[in-house]
Amino acid sequence: MKMIYVRPNYKEKEIEISIENVNDELELYYEMLNCDMIDITTITVNDVEYDIIHDDAFLLKRPLVPTLYVNNELIIFGAFLISRVNEDGEEIGLTHKEIDNFLEYMYRQQRPLKEWIKNLKQ
């Protein structure tokens, strides 16, 4: 299934984004996210619900790199995957339209993320 894979590139100090064909396997999520336990946070973007699959302990990792600003109460740090779920709660792949929708959302959220970082430094 197609998922959006976002991860920080610490050397280049930027975020890398790719579209990956991923099997719905917990061990694969651990490997891709470099973690031992995941959490799944659901957000709605333009009336579409997306699952953010991320490291449950991302705030304990260093360096702390913010990669997605949702709002002042929800900021994701480090690598994450984006997918959707069906009525049975199973992860399903994204359509091209859903991928474009989420990537546009991420792009719009870069400014609030930069503002949040700037305010932290003050």
N, C-alpha and C positions, 0 to 999 in steps of 0.2 A: 504494500500500500504506500502511496505517496505521502510523505511528511515533510514539513519544513524543519531543517536542522540548523540551529543557530549556536555558534560557539565563539568565544573570544580568541583572538590571535594575540597572545601576550607580547610576542616579539615585535609585531607590527603595530600594536596598540590600536587594533580595529576589530570589528565584528565580522565574522565570515558567515555567510548564509548560503545554504544549498538545498536543493530538493532531492530527497533520498527515497529509494524504495526500501521500506523497512518492514520486517516481519513483526507481528505483535507478540514479542517474546520479552519477558522481564529481564532475562540475562543480557539481551542485546541492549536494552535501555541502560542498564548499569554500565555496560562497556562504553557505549557512546557518550554517556554523561559523566563517566569516570566517578561513579559513586556506588554506595552500598545499599541505599534506600531511596526510592523515588517518591515524589508527591505529584498529584495531578490537580491543577487549578483550572477551573472553567471560567472563561470570560466570553462576553458577547460583543461581537464586532459587526455592526450593520445588520442586526437581527440574525446573525449566524453564531452558534455556540462553538467555541474552539476549546480543546483541551491543551493546556501547557503542561508537558511532562518534564519535570525538573528534579534536580538533586534536592532531597528533603533537607539536607544540612548545608545548603549553599552559603549561608551566612557565616559558617565556621571555616570556610576555605579562604586561603590567601593566595594571590592577591584577590581582593574583592572587586570584581568587574561588573558594573551594572549593564545588563544587555537588553532589558525591556522595561519601559515605564508604562504601567497601566494606569495608576493614579498614585496619590501621595501615600496610600495605604498598601499598595502592591507594586513592588519593584522586583523584577527577577534578576538574579546575579548568576553569571556563568552560563554554561551550555544548557539548552533546552530543545525539546521537540514540540511541534505543533501538529495536532491531529483533530479528529472529531470522533464522536461515539454514536452508535446506532441505538435503537430503542431498547436493546438488551444490555446496553452498557459496554459493548465491545468496541475497541478502537477500530476506526475505519479510515481509509485514505481520504485525501483531499482532492477535490476536482481542481481543474485549472482556474476556474472562477474563484473558488475559495482560497487558493494560493495567492492569487492576485489581490483579493480583498484583504487578506491578512498582511501581505507585504506592504500594501499601501498604508494600512494602519500602523505598521512598525515605522514606516518612513515619517508619517505625521507625528508619531510619538517621540522622535529624536529630539525635537526642540524642547519639549517638557523635560526629557531626560537630562539634557545639557543644563537646563535651568536648575533642576534638582541638584545636580552635581555642583554647580556653581554656588548655590545656597549652602551646601554642606561645607564648602571651603571657607565661607565667611565667618 
